[in-house]
Amino acid sequence: MRTAFGICAATCLATAGALTAHSPQGSGQQPIRVGVELIRVDALVRDQQGRFVPKLTKDDFQLFEDGARQEIITLTMTVGGRVFNTTPASAPRDDRGVVLPPSRPPADRSGRVVVIFVDDAHLDARGTPRLRHLLQTISSELIHDGDLFGVSTTGPSSVSVDLTYDRKRLDQAINRIAGTGLSPKEILDVPEGAQGPPEVRHRAHVAFRTAWEIVGNLAKVTDRRKAFLYVSSGYDLAPFRETRARLDESRAGRSGDPGSYPDTNPFTQSRNQFSDADLAAELAELTRAANRANVTFYPIDPRGLVAGPDIDQDVRPAEWHDYVRKAQDSLRVLADLTGGVPIINSNDFTGGLKRIDEETSDYYVLGYYSSNTDPARRRRLIEVKSNRPDVKVTHRREYVRAPR
């Protein structure tokens, strides 16, 4: 089930526009499209004791794109979740000398935007009490008065709370959310399709598509650190391959070696060999969208420390651990490629949430207009440094320009 996720009108901020310049009449040249995009980068600045360093100015930073120094146009500092100072953007100028109108100043001065994305279609139903306890911990440890937050699910829980300040709506949403993920037995009972277990692939695609749509809406919110809490147990598009191969042999009336469970069916092999590449492509597309929107993923696995499979599941322990590892690695990719912190394979949710709270409360947002006008170069590497030798700067490492 796909869920809608809107952005309240107060946070729909104007973005830099584009104009079309036409050549003189009769020149025979085609119109030239001129566009200017203000790139924003979150910067976490800490001293050697891990404390936030406040009151820095644009002159205290150096920002590079693909190794080329960029001029910092805007700087916003947020401390304790509230905006303290803002350097507004000057009117952008393109390489043809055309001056574009500056963006409208934002009406909403909230310093924190938190999205709680619950992938209930990939969470075990038997873990629902633990999931709700995690969400209640998020409510008490991370969401504070004045924070702008939203909630969305991917499965039958059908929860979609637009960005709001009303904490009562969060409590109501928590009581409606329940895990509806497939158990190992249900995955093994699903018939094979042209690309492996079709229900497994469908659920993963729905989750990625829903998250992608939310990230696209968050791109309208500027000069704020946007924390995307991605609550899920992770993804594997071709789980338990050896066991499914053994079951295919049994269903076809053939006997395989019970010690090795070889996947001798060439059609099964061809269906599954691209599953890892397909998963990587979906993750890459989602993280590219997040980096364009300056959104940071914080994946959380509500299972905590994961042991072996339940005794009623017909899965070998080695296969189970491979399944858990691959699924959790997919969550780590989301965090690593967007500059976030994963809370995975850990029961210390409070400690992890406090770290996320610190990162989303005290930060800078730097804005610049890229000096690289080559439209063919979409992937850009970012590096932010400080002129002060006693501080450490953490930030996202790249972004991908949207196609025009």
N, C-alpha and C positions, 0 to 999 in steps of 0.2 A: 504494500500500500504506500503510495506516495503522499507526503504531507505538504501542505502549503506553509510558508513561513514568511510573513510580511515584516516590513520595517515601519515603525511609527513615523508619522509625518515630521515630527520634530527632529529626527535624526537623518532625514533624507537631504543631505547636504549637496549643494551644487558642485559639480566637477568642472575642470577646465574644458572649454569647448573646442570646436574645430570650425574652420572656415574654408571656403573654396575660392581660390584665386584663378581667374580666367585670363588667358592670354589675349592680346589685342585681336580685334576682329580681323579675320582674313589671314592670320599668321600661319594657320594650318596646324598649330600645336594643340595638344589635348589639355583640358583643365588639370591643374595641379592641386592635389589635396594636401592641405597644410594642417597638421594637428599637433597640439601641445598637451602633454600629460604630466602632472605633478606627481613625482614618485615619492612615496613616504616610506620611511624605514624606522622601525622601533629600535631604540638603543637602550640597553640596560647597563648602567654605569655603576660599578662597585669598586670600593677601595680594597686594600689588602686584607681587611677584616670582614669583607663581604657586605659592608654597609653602603647604602645608596649615597652617591655624591651629588648634592644639589647645587643650584645656582651656577651652572655652567652656561656659557654663551656659545654662539655659532663659532666664535674664534677658537674655542677649546676643542673643536672637532675637525677632523679631516675625513672626507667622504670620497671614495673612488668607485667608478663603474668601469669594469674591464680594464683596470689599471690606470684609467685617466681621472685626474682630479676633477671633482664637480663642485660647483658653487652651491653652498647651502642657502636656500631661499627662505625656508621657514623653520622655526624651532619651537616646540611646545614642551614644557616640563610639567609633569604630573607627579604630585607627592600625596601619598595617602588616598589615592583614588580621585583627587580633585585637581583641576587645572589651576596652576598658580601664575604662569606667564605664557604669553603667546606672541611670537613674532609673525605677523601676517605676511602672506605671500604678496610679492610685488607683481605688477602686471607682466605676464609672460611675453617674451619676444621670440619669434621664430627666426631661422637663419636668413629669411628674406626681408627682415626688417619690419614685419607686420606685428603690431602690438595687439594682443588679445585682451578682452576685458577681464579683470580679476574675478575670482569666485566670490559668491555671496558669503558673508561671514556666517558661521553656524549659529543657530538659535539655541541649541542644546549644549550646555557646558558640562554635562556629566563626564567624568573622567574614566569610567569603567564600563565596558560592554562585555557581558559574559553570555555565551550561548551554551546551554546544556543540551547536548545532542545524545539521545539514548537510542542505541541501535538494539531495540528490544527483540528484533528478529534474529539476533545473534547472541542472545543471552538465555541461559538455561532457565526453564520455568521453575525448577526446584530451587534456583538461587534467587527467586523474587524477594524474599525477606532480606537477604543480604544486599540486594540491589537497592531496595528502598531505604535501608539503613545508610548506604553510601550517599544517596541523594539527600537524605536528611542531614548528613554530615557536611555535604556541600552547602546546604542552606545555612547551617549554623557557622561554619568555619570560613566560607568564601564569600557568600552573598551578604553584603552589608547594606544598611539603609542608604538610599540614594544611588545604589547601583542599578544600572539598566541591564536587564537580563531577559532571556527568552528560553523556551523549552520546546523541543521537537523530538518525535519518535519516528521510527521507520516501519513498525509493524502494527499488529492489531490493537495496541494500546491507543493509537489514534489521538495522540496529544500534540497540539500545536498552539503554543502560547507566544504571541507576538511580543516584541521587546516591550517591557513594562517595568514599573517600579513597585508594583503591587505584590508583596511577598505572599499574600493569601493565595494568589493564583499558583504560585510555586507549590505550596502545601497541597492544594487541590490536585495538581498534576501528579505529584508523587504518589498519592493514593490511587491513581488510575493506572500507573505504569506497572507492567508485569512482563517477565521474560517469556518469549514464545519461540526460542531457538530450537533447532532440530537437535535431537540427541544422536549419539553415534549410531544407535540401532535404527533410528528413522532415516539417517543418511544412507545407511547400507541397504535399507528396504526400498529406497527410491530407485526406479529403473534408470539405466544409463541412457543418456541422450547422445546427440551428435557431438557434444563438447563436454562429456562427462555428466555428473549428476545435475540435471537442469534446475531443480529447485534450489540447490546450493548456489549456482551461478546467478539465478534470478534474484535471490535475496541479497547477494553481495552487490549486484548492479543497482538495485533499488536504494540500498544504503548509500552508495557512492553518489548516485544521482541526486538524492535528497540533500546530502551534505553539500554537493556542488551548487545546488540552487540557493541554499542558505548563504553560502560564501559569496555568491554573486550579489545577493541583496546587501550583505555587509560591506561590499565595496563602496556603497553610498555613504557610509559613516567614515569620517576622516578625523585625523589628529587625535585618535584614541587607540589605546591598545585593545585589540579585539581577541579575547580568549575564547577558544572553541573547545569546550570539554567534550571529548569524543569517548563516550562510555560504550564499550563493546568488548567482546572476547576475541575479536580479530577474524582473519579471513584465510581460507585455503580452498581454492576452487576445485581441487581434486583430492579430497581427504581419503585416507585409508585405502590407498591404491591396491596394496597386496591383498587385503581382506576382500575387497570388491572383486579382484581378479579370481580369488578362490571361490567366491560365491557364484561368479559367472561360469566357472568350470562346473560347479555343482549343478547349477540350473540347466546347463547344456548336457548333463549326463556324463561328463568327463571327470576323471579323478586326477587331481594334481598332487604334487608332493606336499603333504601337509606341513613339512618342515620349512619349506621356502616360499610356498604360495607364489609360484612364478606367474608373471603376467604374460602368458603366451599368446593371447588374442591380439593380432596385429591391429585390428580395428579399435580395440580399447586403448592400445598404445598410441595410436594416431590421435585419438580424441583427447588424451590427457597430456601429451608432450608439450602443448603450448599453453597449458593452464597457468604455469608460473609467469610466463611472458604476458599473458592477458591480465593477470593480477597486477603485475608491475606497471603495465600501461594505464590501468584504471587509477592506481595510486599516484602515478606521475601526473595524470590529468587533474586530479583533485588537488594535489599540492601546488601545481602551477597556478590554479585558480586562487588558492589561498594566498600565495605569494603576491599575485597581482593585487589582491584586495587587502594586503598587509594583515592577514589573519594568522594567528598562531594556534596550532593544534596541541592540545594537552590530552593524549589518550589515557584512559583509565580502564583497567580490567577489574571489574567488581569481584571477580572470583578470588582475588588475593593470591596467596601461595597455592599453586595448583599441584595436586598429588596425582595419583594414577586414576584410571577409569573406574567407574562404579562396577560392582560385581555383576550387574545385570546387563552389561554391555559386552558384546562379542568382539572385542578388539584387543589385540596383543599390546602389552605395556609399551614396547618399543615403538609401535605405530602411534599409539596415543601421545607419547612424548614428542614424536616428530610433528604430529598434528598441532599440538599446543605451541611448540617452538615456532613453527611457520606462521601460525595465526598471530602470535604475539609479536613476531618480527614485523608483520605488516603494520601493526600499530606503532612500533618504534620508527618505522620509515616516515609515518605521518608527522611525528614529533621532530625527527632529525632534519627533515627537509624544510620545516617551517620555523625552526628555532624554539620549539617547545620542549617540555619535560614530560616523559611518560611515567605513569604510576602503574607499573606492570610487575606481576609476580612478587607483590609485597602486600603485607597486611597493615602497613603503616599509612593508612589513607590520610589521617589527620596531618602527619608530617609532610606528606606530599602536597596536600591542599594548602598548607601554610606557605610552602615554597611558591606555589602558583599565585597565592595571594600577594606575596612580596613582589613577584615579577609584574603583576598586573596593577600594582598600586603605585610604584615608584619607577618612572621611566621617562625617557625623552622620545619625541617623534621628530625626525629630521625630514625635511622636504627639499627636493631639488628637481630641476628640469634637465633631462639627460642631454649631454652635448653630442651624443652619437645619433646622428639623423638617418642612419642606414636602416630602412624598414625591414630589410631581409634578416637582420641580426635580432632575433626575438629574445634569445636567452642572454641575460646580462648578469655578470657576477658583481657582487657588492662587497665593499670592505669599508668599515668605519673605524677610525682610530681617534685617540685622544692625544692632545699635545701634552697632557700631564702624564709623567712616567709612573705615577703611583696608583693608577686606576686601570681597571679592566673593562673593556666594552664588549658586550654580547649582542648579536644581531642576526637577522636572517642573512643568508649568504648569496641569494640570487633571486631573480624574478624573471618572468617571461611576459613580454609585451603581448597584449591582445592583438590579434590580426585585424587589420583595417579593411 
